[in-house]
Amino acid sequence: MEADDTPAEPVAAIHRSRGSTASERLLADLGDAAFLKLWSYPNLFFDKKQGGKGDGKELCDMLVVCGDDVIIFSDKHIAYQEGQPVEVAWPRYYRKAVQEAVKQINGANRIICEFPGKIYTDPACTQRLLPRGEQDGSGASTMMRGLRRARDAGRA
């Protein structure tokens, strides 16, 4: 109960995605099995629709938030080209798997810090990750504080 004895608003349950690919589902299952279910949000999206049409853009494959500790997962399912010489295959694999994952993680960090109200748990962008009261970008939520600290530490 609040000070005026009115009941507090119930907290809405957060819709959790299971992932759209086999590797995303495996990542979500691993998160659940590692006792991260209460702190993990698989397969998040951000609202980047054109004229309100289409689906949102994938933000990350899984986000784990526990206090000030934040982990952003990006899973790239890229096959190593066995039939090519290593001088050709390795740079291609590295560019597609590692560099693209880093690019996605950096982009996710920026979106989460700058536009917390545009993060959703479904591709249609109907299920918000954060409650409306925590979307002002002021650092009101633990997630935003943790990500801003991680971002600032990376800049130091």
Secondary structure, DSSP 8 states (H G I E B T S, - for coil): --TTS--------------SSHHHHHHHHHHHHTT-TTTEEEEEEE---BTTBS--EEEEEEEEEETTEEEEE--------TTS-HHHHHHHHIIIIIIHHHHHHHHHHHHHHH-GGGEESSTTS-SBSS-GGG-SSSS-SHHHHHHHHHHHHHH-
